[in-house]
């Protein structure tokens, strides 16, 4: 080819060929259309299932909604004998126990994730990671039995008396050390959500490209500074998602919390006092509910728990979206 021909061809971008359809007149072949329809049906099925659950719980709660209205959410009395129902103590118990569990579990989980992803030697990383993931597979009733026979006595005899003597002037540590109560419920939840947060955070950190670590080390950063300045900024949206995933499990946990939290529907600032969650009340009382209003009130508790979970997941999605748009968080491995 002569130079003139080469010059004419330079800068010319060949047109992209479109895939030839199997049948004339159709842009997408039949197999693709069927596949798209099937997957769209699956996606719509998840949304319809969620809507059906909300509708059914709303119908089951109709009597309580009509009888108590908004006072059901702010009411503090739960008296099946007089048929007076208020959910505020159970909402309080659910939110406080879950948030306390996050405060305990998140720092430990991030420490485990950083060690497994950045510091552990190869012969330790795999067995330790498998052990952490195995903790998530233990049934909640086993955690509950362990809480009854090990955690609660240990709190009653070893942990709560020193806390009461040293910090008894604070409302958080007043009352009689019983072992069972809000502190026990928060600890059992923290142990249960720890493997979930640690495993997801570890996977997110390991997905960060190695070049960022090498660049930080080449600039003279220590291992900790490398993790803090190069790994965390790129992994933070995933870490936030892992934390919210753990929070979702803490909100909905039933058996383990029911067995150690004390199951008393009162609002108390003390971590030593018994409390109750929405899930534990439903588990304890649903089979004993004799009247229609009692059943409707328990159904409304389930509806509230459903609404709180959905609301927190929406907030979590917005938070992850917000964090992912921050500088340094757009590059993902």
C-alpha positions in Angstrom: 0.0 0.0 0.0 1.3 3.4 -0.9 1.9 6.1 1.7 -1.0 8.1 0.4 -3.3 5.2 1.1 -1.9 4.9 4.6 -2.5 8.6 5.2 -6.1 8.3 4.0 -6.7 5.3 6.4 -5.3 7.0 9.4 -7.9 8.5 11.7 -10.6 6.4 10.2 -12.5 4.4 12.9 -14.3 1.4 11.4 -17.9 1.2 12.2 -18.9 -1.3 15.0 -20.7 -4.3 13.6 -23.9 -5.1 15.2 -24.7 -8.7 16.1 -26.8 -10.4 13.4 -30.2 -11.3 14.7 -31.3 -14.9 14.3 -34.5 -13.8 12.6 -34.8 -11.0 10.1 -36.7 -8.0 11.5 -35.8 -8.7 15.1 -33.2 -6.9 17.1 -33.0 -9.5 19.8 -33.2 -13.2 19.3 -35.8 -15.3 21.0 -33.5 -16.8 23.6 -32.5 -13.4 24.9 -36.1 -12.3 25.1 -37.0 -15.3 27.1 -34.1 -14.9 29.4 -34.9 -11.2 29.9 -38.5 -12.1 30.7 -37.6 -14.8 33.2 -35.1 -12.6 35.1 -37.6 -9.7 35.1 -40.2 -12.0 36.5 -37.8 -13.1 39.3 -37.1 -9.4 40.1 -40.7 -8.5 40.1 -41.5 -11.5 42.3 -39.2 -10.2 45.0 -41.0 -6.8 45.0 -44.4 -8.4 44.9 -43.5 -10.7 47.9 -42.4 -7.6 49.9 -45.6 -5.8 49.0 -47.7 -8.9 49.9 -46.1 -9.2 53.3 -46.7 -5.5 54.1 -50.3 -5.8 52.9 -51.0 -8.9 54.9 -49.5 -7.5 58.1 -51.5 -4.3 57.6 -54.7 -6.3 57.2 -53.9 -8.3 60.3 -53.2 -5.1 62.2 -56.4 -3.3 61.2 -58.2 -3.7 64.5 -55.3 -2.4 66.5 -54.7 0.4 64.1 -58.3 1.5 64.4 -58.4 1.1 68.2 -55.2 2.8 69.2 -53.9 4.8 66.2 -50.7 6.7 66.7 -50.9 6.1 70.5 -49.8 2.5 69.9 -46.3 3.8 68.9 -45.9 6.2 71.8 -47.8 4.2 74.5 -45.8 2.6 77.3 -48.4 0.1 78.7 -48.7 -3.4 77.5 -51.5 -5.0 79.4 -53.4 -7.9 77.7 -55.8 -8.2 80.7 -57.2 -4.7 80.2 -56.4 -4.8 76.5 -54.1 -1.7 76.6 -51.2 -2.0 74.2 -48.3 0.4 73.6 -45.2 -0.5 71.7 -42.7 2.2 72.8 -40.8 0.0 75.3 -40.3 -2.7 72.7 -39.2 -0.1 70.0 -36.7 1.3 72.6 -35.4 -2.2 73.4 -35.0 -3.1 69.8 -33.1 0.0 68.8 -31.0 0.3 71.9 -29.9 -3.3 71.9 -29.1 -3.2 68.2 -27.1 0.1 68.4 -25.2 -1.1 71.4 -24.3 -4.3 69.5 -23.0 -2.2 66.7 -20.9 -0.1 69.0 -19.3 -3.3 70.4 -19.1 -5.3 67.2 -17.9 -2.8 64.6 -14.4 -2.0 66.0 -13.7 -5.6 66.7 -15.0 -6.7 63.3 -12.8 -4.1 61.5 -9.8 -5.2 63.5 -10.4 -8.8 62.5 -10.9 -7.7 58.9 -7.7 -5.7 58.8 -5.7 -8.5 60.2 -7.1 -11.1 57.8 -6.8 -8.8 54.7 -3.6 -7.0 55.4 -1.4 -8.5 58.2 -2.1 -12.2 58.6 0.4 -14.7 57.0 -1.0 -17.1 54.5 -1.1 -20.1 56.8 -3.2 -18.2 59.3 -5.5 -16.3 57.0 -7.4 -19.2 55.6 -8.2 -21.2 58.7 -8.9 -18.1 60.8 -11.2 -16.7 58.0 -13.0 -20.0 57.8 -13.5 -20.0 61.6 -14.9 -16.4 61.5 -17.3 -17.4 58.7 -18.3 -20.5 60.7 -19.5 -18.3 63.6 -22.2 -16.9 61.3 -23.6 -20.4 60.6 -24.2 -21.2 64.3 -28.0 -21.3 65.0 -29.3 -18.5 67.2 -30.8 -20.9 69.7 -27.2 -22.2 70.4 -26.1 -18.7 71.1 -29.1 -18.3 73.4 -28.2 -21.4 75.4 -24.6 -20.3 75.6 -25.9 -16.9 76.8 -28.0 -18.5 79.5 -25.4 -20.8 81.0 -22.2 -18.9 80.3 -22.6 -15.2 79.4 -25.3 -14.2 81.9 -23.6 -15.8 85.0 -20.3 -14.3 83.9 -21.9 -10.9 83.7 -23.7 -11.3 87.0 -20.6 -12.4 89.0 -17.6 -10.9 87.2 -18.5 -7.9 85.0 -21.6 -6.1 86.5 -20.5 -5.7 90.1 -17.2 -3.9 89.3 -19.0 -1.7 86.8 -21.7 -0.9 89.4 -19.0 0.0 92.1 -16.9 2.0 89.7 -19.5 3.8 87.6 -22.6 3.5 89.8 -23.1 7.2 89.7 -24.0 6.9 86.0 -27.6 5.9 85.1 -26.2 3.3 82.7 -24.7 1.2 85.5 -27.3 1.4 88.3 -29.5 -1.3 89.6 -29.1 -4.9 90.7 -26.6 -7.1 88.8 -28.8 -9.9 87.4 -26.8 -11.0 84.4 -29.9 -11.1 82.2 -30.9 -7.7 80.7 -30.0 -5.1 78.1 -26.3 -5.6 78.4 -26.5 -9.4 77.9 -28.8 -8.9 74.9 -26.5 -6.3 73.3 -23.4 -8.6 73.9 -25.1 -11.7 72.4 -26.1 -9.6 69.3 -22.6 -8.2 69.0 -21.2 -11.7 68.9 -23.8 -12.8 66.3 -23.2 -9.9 63.9 -19.4 -9.8 64.3 -18.7 -12.5 61.7 -21.0 -11.0 59.1 -19.4 -7.5 59.4 -15.8 -9.0 59.6 -16.2 -11.3 56.6 -17.8 -8.7 54.3 -15.3 -6.0 55.3 -12.4 -8.4 54.7 -13.6 -9.2 51.2 -14.0 -5.5 50.4 -10.5 -4.7 51.6 -9.0 -7.5 49.6 -10.7 -6.1 46.5 -8.7 -2.9 46.7 -6.0 -3.0 44.0 -2.5 -3.9 45.3 -1.1 -0.9 43.4 -2.5 1.5 46.0 -0.8 -0.3 48.9 2.5 -0.4 47.0 2.2 3.3 46.2 1.7 4.2 49.9 4.5 2.0 51.0 6.8 3.5 48.4 6.1 6.9 49.7 7.2 5.8 53.2 3.9 5.0 54.9 3.8 2.4 57.6 1.5 -0.6 57.4 -1.1 1.2 59.6 -0.8 4.4 57.5 -1.2 2.3 54.3 -4.4 0.8 55.6 -5.8 4.1 56.8 -4.9 6.2 53.8 -5.0 3.8 50.9 -7.3 0.9 51.8 -10.0 2.4 53.9 -10.9 5.3 51.5 -11.6 2.8 48.7 -13.3 0.3 50.9 -15.5 2.5 53.1 -18.7 2.2 51.1 -18.4 -1.6 51.4 -17.6 -1.3 55.1 -20.7 0.8 55.6 -22.8 -1.7 53.7 -21.4 -4.5 55.9 -22.3 -2.6 59.0 -25.8 -2.0 57.9 -26.1 -5.7 57.0 -25.1 -6.5 60.6 -27.6 -4.0 61.9 -30.3 -5.7 59.9 -29.6 -9.0 61.5 -29.5 -7.5 64.9 -32.9 -5.8 64.5 -34.6 -9.1 63.4 -32.8 -11.5 65.8 -35.3 -13.3 68.0 -34.4 -16.5 69.8 -31.0 -15.6 71.3 -32.1 -12.1 72.5 -35.4 -13.6 73.9 -33.3 -16.0 76.0 -31.1 -13.4 77.7 -32.7 -9.9 77.6 -35.1 -10.5 80.5 -38.3 -9.9 78.5 -39.7 -7.0 80.6 -41.4 -4.2 78.7 -40.0 -1.2 80.5 -37.9 1.8 79.4 -34.8 2.1 81.6 -31.5 3.8 81.2 -29.7 1.1 83.1 -28.0 -1.6 81.1 -28.5 -4.0 84.0 -32.3 -3.9 83.8 -34.3 -6.4 81.8 -35.8 -5.2 78.6 -37.7 -6.6 75.5 -37.6 -6.3 71.8 -40.4 -6.4 69.2 -39.2 -9.7 68.0 -39.0 -11.2 71.5 -42.5 -10.1 72.4 -44.0 -11.6 69.3 -42.1 -14.9 69.9 -43.2 -15.0 73.6 -46.8 -14.0 73.3 -48.2 -14.9 69.9 -49.2 -18.4 70.8 -50.9 -17.2 74.0 -52.9 -14.4 72.4 -56.6 -15.2 72.9 -58.4 -12.1 71.8 -58.6 -10.6 68.3 -57.3 -7.3 69.6 -54.3 -9.0 71.2 -53.5 -10.8 68.0 -53.9 -7.5 66.0 -51.5 -5.7 68.4 -48.9 -8.3 68.0 -49.3 -8.1 64.2 -48.9 -4.4 64.4 -45.6 -5.0 66.3 -44.5 -7.1 63.4 -45.6 -4.3 61.0 -43.5 -1.8 63.0 -40.5 -4.1 62.9 -40.9 -4.5 59.2 -41.2 -0.7 58.7 -38.1 0.0 60.9 -36.1 -2.6 59.0 -37.1 -1.2 55.6 -36.5 2.4 56.7 -33.0 1.6 58.0 -32.2 -0.2 54.8 -33.3 2.8 52.7 -31.1 5.0 54.9 -28.3 2.6 54.5 -28.6 2.7 50.7 -28.5 6.5 50.8 -25.5 6.4 53.1 -23.6 4.0 50.9 -24.5 6.1 47.9 -23.3 9.2 49.7 -20.1 7.7 50.9 -19.3 6.2 47.4 -19.5 9.7 45.9 -16.9 11.1 48.2 -13.4 11.8 46.8 -11.2 8.7 46.8 -14.2 6.3 46.9 -14.9 6.0 43.2 -12.2 3.5 42.3 -13.1 0.0 43.4 -11.2 -3.2 43.0 
